[in-house]
Amino acid sequence: MLNFSAIYSIIAFRIKEFLQEYHYSLLAPLTTNLLFILVFITVENYYSLSMDSGSFVEFIAPGLIIMIVAQESYDNSSATLIHMKQIGSLDDWLMAPIYRIEILISLIFTSLIIGIILALFNFFIFTFLIDIEIYNFFYFFYYLFLVIIFFSCLGCFVGIIFNSWDSQSTFSSFFVAPINFLSGTFFSINYLPDNLKAILLYNPYYYVVSFFRNSFNDEFSFNLVENIFIIFFILLTLIITSFIFFKGFKIIK
């Protein structure tokens, strides 16, 4: 049976730490997104850019929200584990009456709470700069949850496998950042050549970004096959990460 008291304690501690470091965890991602928005507003006005659905800036705004949430979900979980390994506090957690899988659950739920706060905060600030509105809150939170679970699992996987900040930042630079930028965050698949378009069609994260963006439109089209593909990919990532946590790998140096 799960130790809910321990899970709650870990979540409360991580959330408190997140709020105390708001200048790094909350304001820094917001500043990055605001710079993107201001740059693209300037470019859109100068070059008269537009998308099929309307304004180019309004098109990329949901992508910016989900990109910053994905990056923070990965950074939060991976940085937590690597930092704990380096200072030795992870050993204390492992000796406490708590299962490793409960540590994983705590980190994922912490990322969910932080990701929701970050997404809503960015959306609120965006409303002062551009015309943006959430039409379908259910799908907004549904796909937001999927993104957070996927990237927090990646972060936990990296944090439990590796022991150094170099490995964590390398994985972020060569996997997390590319998958964010190349999954339709800043562009529509309709404007790509056919050979590149075929690659994106096999990228499950592209569908997550696309469906999340559609939650900002008054007409939402739900595709069952694509969503089954997404759920299968998320579950696979969760199962692999859970297995690594359960078996243990280079946990104690």
Backbone bond lengths (Angstrom), bond angles and torsions (degrees), N, CA, C in turn:
res aa  C-N    CA-C-N  psi(-1)  N-CA   C-N-CA  omega(-1)  CA-C   N-CA-C  phi
1 M - - - 1.459 - - 1.522 109.97 -
2 L 1.326 115.53 140.40 1.451 120.03 -176.96 1.525 111.43 -69.29
3 N 1.321 115.68 143.71 1.460 122.51 176.77 1.532 107.88 -89.41
4 F 1.325 116.73 89.06 1.460 120.79 -174.67 1.518 112.32 -67.42
5 S 1.306 116.60 -28.95 1.464 120.09 178.05 1.525 110.93 -64.74
6 A 1.330 115.91 -43.01 1.467 120.17 178.89 1.525 110.87 -67.74
7 I 1.333 116.33 -41.24 1.464 120.49 179.05 1.525 110.23 -61.39
8 Y 1.340 116.00 -45.00 1.465 120.33 179.06 1.531 111.14 -62.02
9 S 1.326 116.89 -41.84 1.470 121.12 -178.63 1.526 110.86 -62.36
10 I 1.339 116.66 -43.11 1.464 120.14 179.80 1.522 110.41 -65.54
11 I 1.336 116.55 -44.38 1.468 120.41 179.95 1.525 110.51 -61.84
12 A 1.337 116.81 -46.15 1.466 120.84 -178.97 1.525 110.95 -61.87
13 F 1.342 116.42 -40.15 1.470 120.15 179.64 1.524 110.94 -65.91
14 R 1.348 117.54 -42.50 1.456 121.04 -178.56 1.535 111.47 -69.13
15 I 1.324 117.40 -38.25 1.466 120.83 178.58 1.527 110.17 -66.92
16 K 1.323 116.14 -41.89 1.464 119.86 177.76 1.526 111.03 -60.62
17 E 1.327 116.07 -41.87 1.468 120.75 178.42 1.534 110.76 -65.44
18 F 1.332 116.63 -38.87 1.463 121.46 177.80 1.528 111.21 -61.61
19 L 1.325 116.79 -43.93 1.468 120.78 -178.61 1.527 111.39 -71.64
20 Q 1.319 117.32 -33.79 1.461 120.01 178.07 1.524 111.52 -68.09
21 E 1.322 116.64 -31.33 1.466 121.31 179.56 1.531 110.77 -100.66
22 Y 1.340 116.75 38.34 1.462 121.89 -174.26 1.522 113.09 -59.12
23 H 1.336 117.08 -30.77 1.460 119.28 -178.84 1.530 111.45 -65.53
24 Y 1.343 115.99 -29.28 1.468 120.73 178.21 1.527 111.81 -94.19
25 S 1.324 116.51 -43.13 1.464 120.63 -172.66 1.517 114.02 -85.22
26 L 1.337 118.23 -24.54 1.460 121.65 -175.26 1.521 112.59 -116.04
27 L 1.325 116.72 -49.93 1.458 120.25 -175.63 1.523 112.95 -75.80
28 A 1.337 117.31 -35.57 1.465 119.95 -179.60 1.533 112.28 -63.84
29 P 1.352 120.43 -48.53 1.466 119.69 175.91 1.522 112.84 -62.18
30 L 1.339 116.49 -37.25 1.463 119.85 178.68 1.525 110.60 -63.71
31 T 1.331 117.04 -42.38 1.460 120.94 178.79 1.525 111.18 -60.88
32 T 1.336 116.46 -41.44 1.463 120.65 177.61 1.520 111.11 -60.51
33 N 1.324 116.58 -45.97 1.461 120.59 -179.58 1.523 112.00 -66.72
34 L 1.330 117.11 -38.21 1.468 119.92 178.40 1.523 111.43 -64.41
35 L 1.333 116.29 -36.96 1.459 119.58 176.51 1.529 110.73 -64.12
36 F 1.336 116.55 -42.73 1.463 120.42 175.44 1.529 110.94 -58.18
37 I 1.331 115.94 -47.31 1.460 120.55 -177.95 1.525 111.00 -62.13
38 L 1.319 117.41 -46.18 1.466 120.89 -178.38 1.528 111.49 -64.32
39 V 1.333 115.90 -40.82 1.466 119.77 178.97 1.529 110.37 -63.95
40 F 1.336 117.00 -45.95 1.459 119.99 -177.36 1.524 112.30 -72.43
41 I 1.328 118.07 -29.08 1.468 119.89 173.30 1.515 110.09 -63.64
42 T 1.347 115.63 -43.41 1.464 120.44 178.40 1.527 111.45 -63.86
43 V 1.335 116.52 -46.18 1.466 121.05 179.61 1.526 110.71 -64.02
44 E 1.332 116.98 -40.96 1.463 120.56 -179.24 1.530 111.30 -63.48
45 N 1.323 116.31 -42.38 1.459 119.66 -179.91 1.528 112.02 -69.06
46 Y 1.328 116.45 -34.35 1.467 120.13 -176.72 1.527 111.32 -77.12
47 Y 1.347 116.25 -41.94 1.464 119.92 -175.79 1.537 113.01 -102.32
48 S 1.318 117.13 1.69 1.466 122.12 178.62 1.540 111.14 56.70
49 L 1.338 115.98 49.05 1.455 120.86 -179.85 1.527 110.31 -75.90
50 S 1.316 116.05 148.69 1.464 120.85 176.74 1.524 109.05 -157.37
51 M 1.328 115.23 159.50 1.456 121.94 176.17 1.520 108.45 -116.24
52 D 1.325 115.16 172.12 1.462 119.32 178.16 1.523 111.54 -59.98
53 S 1.336 115.26 -33.46 1.467 119.72 -177.55 1.517 113.29 -87.10
54 G 1.344 117.59 -5.08 1.458 119.76 179.52 1.518 111.89 134.68
55 S 1.320 116.32 -133.61 1.460 122.63 -175.62 1.529 111.42 -65.96
56 F 1.339 115.23 141.14 1.458 120.53 178.62 1.524 110.98 -67.52
57 V 1.334 117.34 -40.46 1.471 121.23 -179.79 1.524 110.55 -65.33
58 E 1.315 117.16 -39.63 1.463 120.63 177.24 1.529 110.87 -66.34
59 F 1.326 116.24 -28.21 1.463 120.43 177.87 1.525 111.72 -70.82
60 I 1.343 117.56 -42.20 1.465 120.38 -175.21 1.524 112.83 -84.81
61 A 1.332 118.53 -17.30 1.468 120.81 -176.45 1.531 112.56 -57.04
62 P 1.349 120.66 -47.29 1.471 119.41 176.23 1.524 112.55 -60.72
63 G 1.341 116.80 -36.77 1.452 120.51 177.50 1.518 112.17 -63.44
64 L 1.338 116.80 -37.74 1.462 120.68 177.86 1.523 110.80 -66.06
65 I 1.333 115.98 -39.90 1.463 119.64 179.43 1.521 110.62 -62.51
66 I 1.331 116.18 -48.84 1.462 119.35 -177.04 1.530 111.36 -70.66
67 M 1.322 117.50 -29.72 1.464 120.27 178.71 1.524 111.03 -67.27
68 I 1.324 116.74 -44.21 1.464 119.53 -177.52 1.524 110.61 -71.34
69 V 1.341 117.29 -32.28 1.461 120.94 176.28 1.533 110.43 -67.63
70 A 1.331 116.03 -41.94 1.463 120.53 178.93 1.530 111.20 -62.44
71 Q 1.317 116.35 -44.93 1.463 120.46 -179.24 1.523 110.97 -64.21
72 E 1.319 116.79 -42.74 1.462 120.62 -179.64 1.528 111.28 -67.98
73 S 1.336 117.19 -36.28 1.472 120.46 178.63 1.520 110.50 -63.58
74 Y 1.322 116.06 -41.30 1.465 119.83 177.50 1.524 111.00 -68.07
75 D 1.326 116.49 -48.35 1.466 120.66 -176.15 1.523 111.37 -63.14
76 N 1.318 117.04 -42.10 1.460 120.41 -175.64 1.521 112.09 -62.57
77 S 1.325 116.80 -49.73 1.465 119.57 -177.14 1.519 112.57 -72.12
78 S 1.344 116.83 -42.80 1.465 119.05 -178.93 1.525 111.67 -68.89
79 A 1.339 117.16 -42.13 1.464 120.51 -179.66 1.528 110.91 -65.82
80 T 1.335 116.88 -36.20 1.464 120.60 179.06 1.523 110.87 -60.58
81 L 1.331 117.29 -48.95 1.461 120.98 -176.72 1.529 112.04 -68.85
82 I 1.333 117.14 -43.01 1.465 119.35 -179.32 1.522 110.92 -66.36
83 H 1.326 116.49 -40.79 1.467 119.93 177.65 1.528 110.60 -62.67
84 M 1.339 116.64 -42.41 1.459 119.92 179.05 1.521 111.48 -65.52
85 K 1.325 117.09 -35.90 1.462 119.67 176.50 1.519 111.07 -64.10
86 Q 1.322 116.91 -41.83 1.458 120.23 -174.55 1.522 112.78 -71.72
87 I 1.334 116.70 -33.07 1.467 118.39 -179.87 1.525 111.75 -94.81
88 G 1.344 116.72 -6.15 1.459 120.69 175.43 1.518 115.48 88.03
89 S 1.340 118.54 3.40 1.467 120.19 -177.89 1.525 112.25 -74.74
90 L 1.336 117.84 -20.80 1.460 119.47 177.18 1.530 110.65 -64.80
91 D 1.327 116.55 -33.02 1.471 120.19 176.53 1.521 110.74 -60.91
92 D 1.342 116.51 -38.25 1.467 120.60 179.09 1.530 110.48 -65.57
93 W 1.324 116.05 -39.74 1.469 119.87 178.09 1.526 110.87 -63.46
94 L 1.331 115.99 -40.26 1.469 120.07 -177.59 1.526 111.96 -70.37
95 M 1.321 116.73 -26.91 1.463 119.97 177.78 1.521 112.18 -84.81
96 A 1.321 116.86 -14.07 1.463 120.89 178.66 1.531 109.65 -75.37
97 P 1.335 117.49 159.94 1.490 120.30 179.43 1.523 112.03 -74.59
98 I 1.314 116.05 66.94 1.458 121.87 179.83 1.531 108.24 -146.21
99 Y 1.314 116.28 137.03 1.453 121.23 179.52 1.524 110.44 -76.20
100 R 1.332 114.82 154.48 1.465 119.12 177.60 1.524 111.77 -61.89
101 I 1.333 115.42 -35.85 1.462 119.18 -179.23 1.525 110.35 -65.51
102 E 1.339 117.20 -28.61 1.467 120.73 176.65 1.521 111.15 -71.35
103 I 1.316 116.95 -32.21 1.474 120.44 173.26 1.517 109.83 -64.25
104 L 1.332 116.72 -43.17 1.464 121.50 178.33 1.525 110.60 -61.64
105 I 1.326 117.12 -45.89 1.465 121.04 179.03 1.530 110.35 -60.26
106 S 1.320 116.68 -41.46 1.470 120.76 179.83 1.523 111.38 -62.15
107 L 1.333 116.64 -44.00 1.458 120.61 -178.90 1.530 111.42 -67.00
108 I 1.332 117.51 -38.73 1.468 120.72 179.56 1.524 110.49 -67.89
109 F 1.339 117.34 -43.95 1.466 120.00 179.23 1.529 111.03 -66.27
110 T 1.325 116.65 -34.93 1.465 119.59 175.39 1.522 110.44 -62.68
111 S 1.325 116.76 -44.34 1.461 121.06 178.14 1.526 111.36 -62.91
112 L 1.340 117.03 -36.45 1.464 120.35 177.74 1.526 111.05 -61.81
113 I 1.312 116.71 -46.66 1.467 120.59 -179.56 1.523 110.99 -65.04
114 I 1.333 116.08 -45.81 1.465 120.63 -179.66 1.525 110.56 -64.24
115 G 1.336 116.98 -42.49 1.459 120.71 -179.86 1.520 112.64 -62.48
116 I 1.335 116.71 -40.80 1.470 120.50 178.37 1.519 110.40 -64.68
117 I 1.329 117.26 -44.53 1.465 121.09 177.97 1.524 110.40 -59.21
118 L 1.321 115.75 -45.93 1.464 121.22 -178.11 1.528 111.45 -64.45
119 A 1.326 117.02 -43.53 1.464 121.08 -178.74 1.525 111.17 -65.02
120 L 1.317 116.81 -46.86 1.468 120.11 -178.74 1.520 111.57 -67.69
121 F 1.328 117.28 -36.62 1.464 120.78 178.47 1.529 110.91 -65.56
122 N 1.326 116.80 -44.11 1.461 120.55 177.70 1.526 111.08 -64.95
123 F 1.331 116.83 -42.81 1.460 120.33 178.82 1.525 110.91 -60.88
124 F 1.337 116.84 -43.11 1.460 120.80 -179.74 1.533 111.19 -60.70
125 I 1.320 117.29 -43.45 1.475 120.41 179.55 1.523 110.45 -68.46
126 F 1.332 117.53 -37.48 1.466 121.14 179.81 1.525 111.95 -61.36
127 T 1.332 116.94 -32.44 1.469 119.68 -177.49 1.525 112.47 -63.42
128 F 1.324 117.67 -20.54 1.463 120.91 178.35 1.532 111.68 -82.19
129 L 1.341 116.56 -15.57 1.467 120.22 -175.40 1.518 112.79 -108.55
130 I 1.324 117.65 -35.34 1.460 121.25 -176.38 1.525 109.96 -135.15
131 D 1.303 115.19 166.74 1.464 121.22 178.41 1.529 108.96 -87.34
132 I 1.317 116.31 94.58 1.453 121.20 -176.76 1.523 108.99 -133.79
133 E 1.319 116.90 139.78 1.461 121.66 -176.20 1.523 109.60 -151.16
134 I 1.341 115.98 139.31 1.459 121.52 176.06 1.520 108.92 -88.58
135 Y 1.331 116.31 120.18 1.461 120.43 -179.30 1.528 112.13 -95.53
136 N 1.316 116.16 -28.42 1.467 119.60 -177.90 1.523 108.92 -128.81
137 F 1.326 116.67 96.30 1.457 120.99 -175.48 1.532 111.85 -70.12
138 F 1.322 117.03 -31.59 1.462 119.05 179.67 1.529 111.05 -60.78
139 Y 1.333 116.88 -50.80 1.456 120.03 -179.32 1.529 111.71 -71.57
140 F 1.323 116.75 -29.19 1.466 120.35 175.50 1.529 109.84 -58.20
141 F 1.328 116.92 -50.32 1.470 120.53 -178.72 1.527 111.22 -76.20
142 Y 1.317 117.74 -32.94 1.462 120.98 -179.14 1.527 111.03 -60.85
143 Y 1.329 116.38 -52.49 1.470 119.03 -178.69 1.520 111.79 -74.57
144 L 1.307 116.89 -26.51 1.463 120.05 173.59 1.525 109.84 -64.50
145 F 1.332 117.13 -42.72 1.459 121.20 177.13 1.526 110.95 -60.51
146 L 1.323 116.82 -43.38 1.467 120.30 -178.80 1.527 111.11 -62.31
147 V 1.318 116.46 -42.25 1.471 120.57 179.15 1.527 110.38 -62.77
148 I 1.319 116.11 -46.05 1.463 120.35 -177.97 1.525 110.99 -63.94
149 I 1.329 116.94 -43.76 1.467 120.43 179.73 1.522 110.67 -61.90
150 F 1.344 116.62 -44.21 1.462 120.65 -178.73 1.530 111.61 -62.23
151 F 1.334 117.10 -50.25 1.464 119.62 -174.70 1.525 112.31 -77.44
152 S 1.325 118.21 -28.92 1.460 118.57 174.58 1.526 110.68 -70.26
153 C 1.345 117.07 -33.67 1.469 120.29 173.77 1.524 110.86 -65.05
154 L 1.324 116.33 -41.30 1.467 119.39 175.80 1.523 110.81 -60.52
155 G 1.336 115.80 -43.40 1.454 119.97 179.28 1.517 112.06 -63.51
156 C 1.336 116.63 -41.78 1.465 120.09 177.96 1.526 111.07 -65.85
157 F 1.335 116.30 -38.00 1.462 120.96 178.02 1.526 110.53 -61.48
158 V 1.342 115.90 -47.76 1.470 120.51 179.97 1.524 110.32 -66.42
159 G 1.347 116.23 -41.75 1.459 119.98 -178.06 1.511 113.60 -64.79
160 I 1.337 117.44 -32.57 1.464 120.43 -178.24 1.527 111.69 -86.10
161 I 1.344 116.69 -25.27 1.469 121.12 -178.83 1.530 111.19 -83.48
162 F 1.329 116.38 -43.85 1.468 120.90 -172.76 1.526 111.17 -105.39
163 N 1.331 114.55 161.70 1.462 120.47 -176.94 1.524 113.71 -120.00
164 S 1.328 118.68 -4.73 1.461 120.57 -173.71 1.527 111.42 -120.67
165 W 1.329 115.15 155.69 1.467 120.94 176.82 1.518 110.93 -68.62
166 D 1.328 116.95 -28.85 1.469 119.88 178.67 1.525 110.70 -61.30
167 S 1.313 116.90 -43.64 1.464 120.88 179.42 1.527 110.90 -65.27
168 Q 1.332 115.89 -40.41 1.463 120.07 179.77 1.520 111.78 -63.76
169 S 1.329 117.20 -45.56 1.464 121.03 -179.26 1.530 111.39 -71.91
170 T 1.331 116.87 -32.71 1.465 120.32 177.79 1.522 110.66 -64.51
171 F 1.316 116.67 -45.38 1.469 120.75 178.22 1.522 110.12 -62.56
172 S 1.326 116.68 -38.39 1.463 120.71 178.49 1.523 111.37 -65.22
173 S 1.322 116.22 -42.13 1.472 120.56 -176.56 1.522 112.75 -72.08
174 F 1.346 116.95 -36.58 1.459 120.54 -173.32 1.526 114.43 -100.43
175 F 1.338 117.03 -5.84 1.472 118.37 178.48 1.533 112.20 -132.06
176 V 1.330 117.04 -55.96 1.465 120.33 -174.14 1.524 111.31 -65.40
177 A 1.334 117.14 -49.72 1.473 119.92 179.96 1.528 112.40 -63.52
178 P 1.345 119.59 -47.21 1.474 119.04 178.53 1.525 113.61 -60.96
179 I 1.331 117.49 -41.16 1.463 118.83 -177.88 1.519 110.68 -67.87
180 N 1.337 117.11 -27.94 1.459 120.40 175.81 1.523 111.91 -73.01
181 F 1.323 116.10 -45.46 1.467 120.20 -175.96 1.519 112.43 -75.50
182 L 1.329 117.83 -27.62 1.463 121.04 -174.09 1.523 113.45 -103.65
183 S 1.325 116.66 20.97 1.464 119.86 -179.67 1.525 112.62 -118.16
184 G 1.308 116.33 29.95 1.452 120.30 175.74 1.507 115.03 87.15
185 T 1.332 117.61 17.60 1.465 120.28 179.11 1.517 111.64 -66.13
186 F 1.341 116.49 -42.33 1.459 121.08 -175.15 1.531 113.77 -111.88
187 F 1.310 117.55 4.84 1.469 118.71 -175.86 1.517 110.57 -151.84
188 S 1.316 114.65 163.59 1.454 121.24 174.63 1.512 109.46 -99.84
189 I 1.318 116.98 143.24 1.460 121.35 -179.70 1.524 111.71 -64.37
190 N 1.322 116.49 -21.08 1.466 120.37 -177.59 1.520 112.89 -66.99
191 Y 1.344 116.92 -19.43 1.461 120.48 -177.37 1.525 112.86 -98.68
192 L 1.322 117.13 7.08 1.464 120.95 -179.21 1.520 111.11 -94.75
193 P 1.347 117.07 153.02 1.471 120.05 171.56 1.528 110.58 -61.90
194 D 1.305 116.53 157.53 1.471 121.15 -174.63 1.522 112.75 -60.98
195 N 1.346 118.18 -36.42 1.463 119.99 -178.19 1.528 111.75 -68.41
196 L 1.346 117.32 -38.36 1.462 120.47 176.79 1.525 111.04 -74.84
197 K 1.313 116.06 -33.15 1.460 119.98 178.90 1.531 110.37 -63.01
198 A 1.332 116.94 -37.10 1.466 120.99 -179.91 1.521 111.34 -63.93
199 I 1.343 116.76 -34.12 1.464 120.46 179.23 1.527 110.41 -66.39
200 L 1.326 116.56 -43.75 1.458 120.27 -179.12 1.521 112.66 -65.58
201 L 1.318 116.51 -30.06 1.458 120.24 -178.83 1.532 112.09 -66.04
202 Y 1.340 117.24 -19.31 1.458 121.41 176.63 1.534 111.98 -101.01
203 N 1.322 116.04 10.15 1.458 121.49 178.99 1.530 109.05 -101.62
204 P 1.323 118.79 106.66 1.473 120.05 -176.24 1.517 113.24 -62.65
205 Y 1.338 116.75 -29.81 1.465 119.00 -178.90 1.531 111.33 -68.37
206 Y 1.326 116.90 -27.63 1.466 119.83 176.05 1.529 110.51 -60.36
207 Y 1.332 116.81 -40.85 1.466 120.56 -179.83 1.521 110.87 -67.91
208 V 1.329 117.11 -35.48 1.464 120.15 177.41 1.528 110.28 -62.31
209 V 1.338 116.09 -47.38 1.464 120.65 178.85 1.524 110.77 -61.86
210 S 1.320 116.15 -42.51 1.465 121.05 -178.84 1.519 111.78 -63.95
211 F 1.337 117.23 -46.26 1.469 120.41 179.84 1.523 111.12 -68.39
212 F 1.328 116.81 -37.31 1.467 119.77 177.09 1.522 110.16 -61.99
213 R 1.320 117.41 -41.54 1.464 121.38 177.69 1.528 111.29 -63.75
214 N 1.320 116.06 -35.64 1.467 119.65 -179.71 1.526 112.52 -67.41
215 S 1.340 117.49 -20.71 1.465 119.00 177.23 1.523 111.83 -67.93
216 F 1.331 117.01 -13.10 1.462 121.79 175.95 1.530 111.47 -92.53
217 N 1.330 117.46 0.62 1.462 122.04 178.54 1.526 109.69 -104.94
218 D 1.316 115.65 151.43 1.466 118.89 -178.44 1.528 112.09 -73.65
219 E 1.341 117.50 -16.38 1.458 121.30 176.86 1.526 109.16 -117.53
220 F 1.335 115.82 114.01 1.466 120.85 -178.27 1.523 109.18 -108.82
221 S 1.326 116.11 126.50 1.467 121.46 178.69 1.523 109.01 -107.98
222 F 1.326 116.58 117.70 1.462 122.78 -177.70 1.519 109.49 -97.91
223 N 1.349 116.38 126.79 1.455 122.04 179.12 1.527 108.62 -111.93
224 L 1.325 116.75 115.12 1.461 121.66 -174.36 1.524 111.99 -65.47
225 V 1.334 117.97 -44.08 1.468 121.66 -177.12 1.527 110.49 -63.03
226 E 1.321 116.76 -45.58 1.463 120.72 -179.55 1.524 111.20 -64.82
227 N 1.325 117.12 -36.21 1.460 119.93 179.03 1.521 112.03 -72.44
228 I 1.320 117.48 -33.42 1.465 119.98 174.10 1.534 109.70 -64.64
229 F 1.322 116.52 -39.73 1.465 121.87 176.27 1.523 110.60 -60.39
230 I 1.327 116.81 -42.38 1.467 121.98 179.26 1.524 110.64 -64.20
231 I 1.337 116.52 -49.17 1.471 121.10 -177.56 1.524 110.83 -62.27
232 F 1.330 116.52 -41.04 1.470 120.43 178.52 1.530 110.35 -60.27
233 F 1.320 117.18 -43.79 1.467 121.59 -178.53 1.531 110.73 -66.64
234 I 1.332 117.16 -42.24 1.465 120.89 179.74 1.529 110.29 -65.49
235 L 1.326 116.34 -44.47 1.470 120.30 179.47 1.520 111.44 -63.31
236 L 1.326 117.21 -39.10 1.460 121.12 177.95 1.522 110.83 -61.03
237 T 1.321 116.44 -44.58 1.467 121.00 178.15 1.520 111.10 -63.06
238 L 1.336 116.36 -42.14 1.466 121.03 179.85 1.525 111.40 -65.43
239 I 1.318 116.81 -40.78 1.474 121.07 -179.30 1.533 110.39 -66.45
240 I 1.335 116.80 -43.90 1.466 120.19 179.59 1.524 110.81 -62.33
241 T 1.331 116.85 -45.08 1.463 120.91 179.72 1.526 110.87 -64.48
242 S 1.332 116.91 -41.71 1.469 120.70 178.69 1.527 110.79 -63.06
243 F 1.321 116.71 -39.29 1.459 120.84 179.08 1.530 110.94 -64.05
244 I 1.329 116.49 -43.12 1.464 120.52 178.52 1.528 110.50 -61.96
245 F 1.338 116.23 -42.80 1.458 119.86 178.53 1.530 111.34 -65.01
246 F 1.323 115.99 -41.44 1.462 120.47 -177.15 1.530 111.87 -66.98
247 K 1.328 116.01 -43.34 1.462 120.43 -178.55 1.512 112.48 -78.47
248 G 1.341 115.83 -35.46 1.444 120.38 -178.77 1.522 111.54 84.33
249 F 1.339 115.44 136.51 1.465 119.61 179.88 1.521 108.37 -155.23
250 K 1.337 116.47 114.13 1.468 122.53 179.50 1.530 111.37 52.21
251 I 1.332 115.81 37.79 1.455 118.83 -178.05 1.525 110.87 -74.30
252 I 1.320 115.96 -44.36 1.459 120.46 178.43 1.519 108.61 -107.83
253 K 1.324 116.27 123.37 1.461 120.95 -176.48 1.533 109.95 -73.26
